[in-house]
C-alpha cells in the first residue's frame, strides 16, 4: 500500500484513516478483499511478490496488522481466527517444562484451557491474585518461570494489574510479560510502553465493535526469535483469520476511538448512578474512586476506565437472573465491546469453579444514551425487588 502516514499522527487519526493507506492499483480509499488462496510463482520459480499461500501470508492482513501495531506502538502484529487462538499461541510457544503465572480474575475460557489442557502438555501453571505484587513475586520459580500472563482490567470483576510493576517482576525472573488488553483497548492503555512484551486482544470485542466477527490479535514489542516461533505456530496450526473477517476488522477499527470514548463515558455515568442504588450491593468499575484498583488504573489508563462494569444484585442469584430478564434495552447475550449494550449473568456461564459471585451481572456498555440504559436497568431492579 502507498501513502503511509507520518509517525507523528495521533493514534485516533491513524485508526480513522487505516494508516492512510490507499490501494496502489485502483487508488481506492477502502481496501480490496483478497480471496485467492494461492499466488503464482515467477517463471524462474521464485516468489518475488512475497506471497505464496494465503495461510502463510494473506494480503488482507497487511493493513489491519499495520494499524494495530501502530496503535500499540509495537514492532509487529498478527491476526488470528479468534482471541483464544491468539492467546493459546503464546503458551504453545513455550517449552513443556516451563512455568507460567496467570491471574485469578481473567477470561474464563482461557483459565480453563490453562488448567485443563496446557498442563497436559507439561506446562506448570500457577493462578495468583495479580493485584497482590508480593503474591506474584512468591509465585515466581527461579529458572523455570518463562511467562507471566495478566489481564487488565480483568474480566468480570475488573481487577487492575500494575503493569509496570509486574513487568519488572517478570523481567527480573527472565520471563516475558503478556497482557490481555481486550477491555482496555489501545485507546486507554498501551501495555508495551509499560514494559509488557506481548499484547493480546480478542478482536471480536472492541477492535471490531459490531458483534459480527470472531478474531484475535497479538502485538509484540520486539520482532525476536520468540515472535518468529509464534508466527510459525500460526502458520502450521492454521489458526488464521479469513479475508472478509480481516476487512471487517479494519472497518471496525476505524471507529475504535469514538466508540470506546462514548462507551467509557456511559459506563462511568452508569457506575455512578448504581453505586448507591438500594437494589445493588456492589459496583465493580475502575472509574469509581472507592474501587480498589482505581489509583493504578488512573496511572496507566488515559481518557477513561473502560466500557465494562459489573454489579451484584441484592437478593442473590435468582434476583440477578430476574433483573436480566426484566430489561428492555440491554441485550441478554455473551460477549462485550459492541455498539449495543449487553448484560450477562456470568456465574451461569462459568460454572461451579468460577470466582464470580452468583449474584453478579456483567454489563458491556455500548454507545446508546446512558440515561436510557440507567432507566432501563433501574426499572428492572425495582421490578425484581
Helices and strands as residue ranges (DSSP letters): H 11-17, G 18-20, H 61-72, E 76-80, H 83-92, E 99-103, H 108-116, G 118-121, E 124-128, H 133-139, E 145-151, H 163-172, E 176-180, H 185-188, G 191-194, E 198-201, E 216-220, H 225-237, H 243-253, H 256-274, E 280-284, H 294-300, E 308-313, H 317-326, E 331-332, E 342-345, H 346-350, E 360-364, H 370-384
